[in-house]
């Protein structure tokens, strides 16, 4: 999708989408602009498939500013078993130093960091696979939206009900 879509800088934002998958790869990307397995400048939403340590079908969202992990923040969802072939709604919201994750209209995690990661890079924004040696999987998407600014809990809940 090119690099322009994910140049979020330090602004508040929300990303929302519906997805469906039955993938069982150990760990795979749903969407984002991550280009390596460690720290960097990116946003990434991932899922665990059949993993030896993490719950199967758990979603995580990560934001990182640089190779040293400055202003890194990551959340693993409190929900799992989401690679069940059913449609699920995901929303992530950054407001200042806080990152929140919602799944199927419910809050599934929130964290705060010391600073706001400046996400500004030349990485392509991709669906289903973000970097070259990571597994690509089959994922169906609907209604992917990236919002400038924050969506309230009420707005997110109403978007979930619109399916």
ZIHU-V195055 format. One record per residue. N is the residue number from 0. RES is the residue in three letters. PHI is phi in radians with two decimals (NA if undefined). Layout:
n->{N & N}
res->{RES & RES}
phi->{PHI & PHI}
//
This chain:
n->{0 & 1 & 2 & 3 & 4 & 5 & 6 & 7 & 8 & 9 & 10 & 11 & 12 & 13 & 14 & 15 & 16 & 17 & 18 & 19 & 20 & 21 & 22 & 23 & 24 & 25 & 26 & 27 & 28 & 29 & 30 & 31 & 32 & 33 & 34 & 35 & 36 & 37 & 38 & 39 & 40 & 41 & 42 & 43 & 44 & 45 & 46 & 47 & 48 & 49 & 50 & 51 & 52 & 53 & 54 & 55 & 56 & 57 & 58 & 59 & 60 & 61 & 62 & 63 & 64 & 65 & 66 & 67 & 68 & 69 & 70 & 71 & 72 & 73 & 74 & 75 & 76 & 77 & 78 & 79 & 80 & 81 & 82 & 83 & 84 & 85 & 86 & 87 & 88 & 89 & 90 & 91 & 92 & 93 & 94 & 95 & 96 & 97 & 98 & 99 & 100 & 101 & 102 & 103 & 104 & 105 & 106 & 107 & 108 & 109 & 110 & 111 & 112 & 113 & 114 & 115 & 116 & 117 & 118 & 119 & 120 & 121 & 122 & 123 & 124 & 125 & 126 & 127 & 128 & 129 & 130 & 131 & 132 & 133 & 134 & 135 & 136 & 137 & 138 & 139 & 140 & 141 & 142 & 143 & 144 & 145 & 146 & 147 & 148 & 149 & 150 & 151 & 152 & 153 & 154 & 155 & 156 & 157 & 158 & 159 & 160 & 161 & 162}
res->{UNK & UNK & UNK & UNK & UNK & UNK & UNK & UNK & UNK & UNK & UNK & UNK & UNK & UNK & UNK & UNK & UNK & UNK & UNK & UNK & UNK & UNK & UNK & UNK & UNK & UNK & UNK & UNK & UNK & UNK & UNK & UNK & UNK & UNK & UNK & UNK & UNK & UNK & UNK & UNK & UNK & UNK & UNK & UNK & UNK & UNK & UNK & UNK & UNK & UNK & UNK & UNK & UNK & UNK & UNK & UNK & UNK & UNK & UNK & UNK & UNK & UNK & UNK & UNK & UNK & UNK & UNK & UNK & UNK & UNK & UNK & UNK & UNK & UNK & UNK & UNK & UNK & UNK & UNK & UNK & UNK & UNK & UNK & UNK & UNK & UNK & UNK & UNK & UNK & UNK & UNK & UNK & UNK & UNK & UNK & UNK & UNK & UNK & UNK & UNK & UNK & UNK & UNK & UNK & UNK & UNK & UNK & UNK & UNK & UNK & UNK & UNK & UNK & UNK & UNK & UNK & UNK & UNK & UNK & UNK & UNK & UNK & UNK & UNK & UNK & UNK & UNK & UNK & UNK & UNK & UNK & UNK & UNK & UNK & UNK & UNK & UNK & UNK & UNK & UNK & UNK & UNK & UNK & UNK & UNK & UNK & UNK & UNK & UNK & UNK & UNK & UNK & UNK & UNK & UNK & UNK & UNK & UNK & UNK & UNK & UNK & UNK & UNK}
phi->{NA & 1.48 & -1.48 & -1.08 & -1.08 & -1.91 & -1.46 & -1.57 & 0.96 & -1.88 & -1.26 & -1.24 & -2.74 & -2.42 & -2.15 & -2.30 & -2.97 & -1.79 & -2.50 & -2.52 & -2.76 & -2.20 & -1.12 & -2.21 & -0.96 & -0.87 & -2.69 & -2.59 & -1.55 & -1.56 & -2.81 & 2.53 & -2.24 & -1.25 & -2.10 & -2.61 & -1.37 & -2.02 & -1.16 & 3.07 & -2.00 & -2.89 & -2.22 & -2.62 & -2.03 & -2.15 & -2.44 & -1.60 & -1.73 & -1.69 & -2.00 & -1.30 & -2.18 & -1.82 & -1.07 & -1.16 & 1.27 & -1.62 & -1.72 & -2.33 & -2.20 & -2.34 & -2.28 & -2.52 & -1.69 & -2.75 & -1.12 & -1.67 & 1.34 & -1.09 & 1.01 & -1.13 & -2.57 & -2.49 & -2.29 & -1.76 & -1.16 & -1.34 & -1.69 & -2.44 & 1.09 & -1.57 & -1.69 & -1.80 & 1.43 & -1.68 & -1.34 & -2.29 & -1.80 & -2.12 & -2.43 & -2.23 & -2.30 & -1.90 & -2.28 & 1.08 & -1.56 & -1.84 & -2.09 & -2.20 & -2.25 & -2.17 & -2.33 & 0.88 & 1.43 & -1.98 & -1.19 & -2.16 & 2.68 & -2.71 & -2.53 & -2.19 & -2.10 & -1.25 & -2.53 & -1.77 & -1.14 & -1.57 & -1.63 & -2.60 & -2.63 & -1.93 & -1.41 & -1.19 & -1.48 & -2.28 & -1.91 & 1.51 & -2.94 & -1.85 & -2.31 & -1.02 & -1.80 & -1.78 & -1.18 & -1.60 & -2.37 & -1.52 & -2.35 & -1.71 & -2.15 & -2.48 & 0.96 & -1.21 & -2.40 & -2.07 & -1.82 & -1.43 & 1.65 & -1.72 & -1.81 & -1.29 & -1.01 & -1.16 & -1.13 & -1.12 & -1.09 & -1.21 & -1.13 & -1.10 & -1.31 & -1.32 & -0.36}
//
